[in-house]
């Protein structure tokens, strides 16, 4: 999946979703890196305000995680733009 490889290659964020295989679904969860943990939900508001990018931020076991759900109607360019943001 393009989104998984983009996030890994460009950001190196920890993937919490199942890796490629039969359990991989359209919802991807990544643990926010330390530099963004203090911002928490602020990351969500900042990305929407600056980039019109809709994501979800969810606390999981005391750590903030980003949830991204690319779908068939998203182009690879749109996914790359989201990762580059």
N, C-alpha and C positions, 0 to 999 in steps of 0.2 A: 504494500500500500504506500502510495506516494507520501502521504502525510507523516507516516511513521519514519520513513527513511529521511525525509527533510528535517524533522525535529531532531533526530539522532545526529545527523551529519552537521547541521548548522548550530544547534544549541547544546547538544550533549545532555539534555534533561533526562531524568530517570522516568522511564515508561512504567506505569503501574498497571496498565491494561495487559491482557494476555498477549504474548508475542504472536507473530504471524503463525497461522494454523487454524484449526477448526473452531477455536474459541474466540478468535479475533472478530470483533464486531465494529460497527460504525462509530461508537463512542470511545474516544481515546482520552486517557487520564495521564497527566504528567505531574510529578512533584515539582513545585516551584523551587528554583535554586535559592540558596541562602540569601542572596542580595535582594530577592523579591518577597521573602517570607514576611518581613516586617510590614510590607504594604498590604498584604492579604487581599481583601476585597477591593482595595484601591486599584489594583491591577485591572480588574474588570472595568471599573468606571473610566480609568485612563484610556484603555484601548478603545472603548466605545466612543468616548468623547473625541479623541484624536484621530482615530482610524475608521470609525463606524464598524468596528469588528465586534461581533457578539460571541462571547465565550461564557463559560461558567467557572467560577472559583468555588471550590468546595473544601472544607476542612476534613481531612481523613487522618485519624489517629494523631490529632494535634498538629498536623502539617497542612499548609495550604496547597491545593492541587488545582491545576488548570484542566478543564474538560473541554475538548474540542470534538466536534462531530461533523467532519466533512462527509459529503454525500455525492451521489452520482451527478447532481446538477452543479457541483463545484468543479471548476477547471483546475488543472495542475498549477496554472499561473496564480489563481486565487489562493490556493493552499500555500504556495511559495511566498506570496505577499503576506499572508497571515504569520508565517514562520519568521519572515524577515522583520516584521513589525516588532 
